[in-house]
Amino acid sequence: MFRILFYLVVVFLLGLGFAWLAERPGDLVVTFAGYRYEVSLMVAAVAIVAIVAAVMILWWLIRSIWTSPYTVARYFRVRRRDRGYQALSTGMIAAGAGDGGLARRMSQQAAKLISSDQEPLIHLLDAQAALLDGDRQAARDKFTAMLDDPEMRLLGLRGLYLEAERLGEREAARHYAERAVENAPQLEWAVNAALEGKTGEGDWDGALKLLDSRKASGKDARESVASRRAVLLTAKAMDVLDADPQAARTTALEAHKLRPDFVPAAVTAARALFRQNELRKGSKVLETVWKKEPHPEVADAYIHARPGDSTQDRLARAKKLQSLKRNNVESALVVGRAALDAGEYRLARESCEAAARLGPRESVYLLMADIEEAETGDQGRVRQWLAKALRAPRDPAWVADGYVAERWAPVSPVTGKLDAFEWRMPMERLAQVVEGEEDFSPAPAIAAPKEEEEADEPAKAEAETVVIEAEPVKVEKPKEAEPADAAAEAVAKSEKPEPPAETAPVNGQKAASAKKDNPAKPPLPDDPGVDPDDKDSSTQSPFRLF
């Protein structure tokens, strides 16, 4: 655009110049070698311009002829390079789509058209094609060759790291990740892998040093670094709490400053402060985190801040926590437990009922069972509350990768990931097994023989410690049905017991035949079991098509 404007300006100026000369007539006289040349001023100007233009055109022609070999060679080189990049692009797309054969062909074609020294992506395409073909060793050799090229070094380290992870070589994977961090501290995968290695060994100082070397850019990245730093500082403080409370106090307070709502950091800092007889400051830390996120560990540390406190003193501290966060399940449970320890059963019961209204869950009904046993001793009511606790939603716990832990840990025991534990409700059980289910919803059944009753007495005695006892239900035997002893004797004489589907109905229900000779356990809730007819055939081959 600017070049066009420049040419237009030059033409406009030339036009102005010729117009100016045309308005001012004159002659130009030139004497050369005894000859006198006389022309008008306009003709002379046109001749000069024509001579300059001719010289420029002549120079352009000579220059074009002189550089024509290079121009022709450059044309074919560019065309060859374009074809090579097209093959490289097609190969990368094929590798991403999982077409190993096309990726290999395009890699070979690109290598012929483009030098691998000029385009390092050819090495990457070769490695990806080898991975798709299943030649892992060739892929590792390609990634290893990339380490010599500064431009491809990080890519080679990444490939070797993934291969080491696939083979389960954790030490080798950690080595490659640490080398990548040395060259590029901003790489997220390298920092995470190196941190997992150091945290797995308990090297909190090394992990903190590695985290500090990362150059975080952006608000989200800085918050992530601060969060993980708080986790590492908390883990370090927990390790040195018994040996050096002063160092644990400094480290935990720094973690609490980075994450004010982080419960493990606040609890660790408070315990370190309590050991140094700084009760007020430690209580202030716990009160701050309690206002943001009520937690049982915070309440336990706050109530038992002074080991010599009486039960009434602990109850007073529990009430103070409740005043900081009202209408909360944890606040009500804290007061309920403290009141139970202090012997104030009415307050304990009221607090527990308030907690049940706010959020019924397992710990609420367990506490009600404790209150019932301590106040009235009614075992029936106690078992009733225990049964409700068995069916109630589970309490929140520290969960990481499906693993439920009683205490917080800095890394996941499953994957080794840092800051993986979360305080939330675990996944519900697939099936809750309740012993003696008939005690909850009794139904009429045929009386069992005496021998079976004597054999089942130990099992019934064990079940009574867990489930609620129901009142016995008397079932009158119909006149048409045989006596239980006669039915049992008939079953014992017969070689093959009749299937349950052929038994006579009793009180609207089908009576199941006794299976003494071949007892079988019921299948799991998510396992339909194996058909007895297909058991033998299934062992011959893992697949059955017809």
Secondary structure, 3 states (H helix, E strand, C coil): CHHHHHHHHHHHHHHHHHHHHHHCCCEEEEEECCEEEEEEHHHHHHHHHHHHHHHHHHHHHHHHHHHHHHHHHHHHHHHHHHHHHHHHHHHHHHHHHCCHHHHHHHHHHHHHHCCCCCCCHHHHHHHHHHHHHCCHHHHHHHHHHHCCCCCCHHHHHHHHHHHHHHHCCHHHHHHHHHHHHHHCCCCHHHHHHHHHHHHHHCCHHHHHHHHHCCCCCCHHHHHHHHHHHHHHHHHHHHHHCCCCHHHHHHHHHHHHHHCCCCHHHHHHHHHHHHHCCCHHHHHHHHHHHHHHCCCHHHHHHHHCCCCCCCHHHHHHHHHHHHHHCCCCHHHHHHHHHHHHHHCCHHHHHHHHHHHHHHCCCHHHHHHHHHHHHHHCCCHHHHHHHHHHHHHCCCCCEEEECCEEECCCCCECCCCCCECCCEEECCCCCCCCCCCCHHHCCCCCCCCCCHHHHHHHHHHHHHHCCCCCCCCCCCCCCCCCCCCHHHHHHHHHHCCCCCCHHHCCEECCEECCCCCCCCCCCCCCCCCCCCCHHHHHHHCCCCCCCC
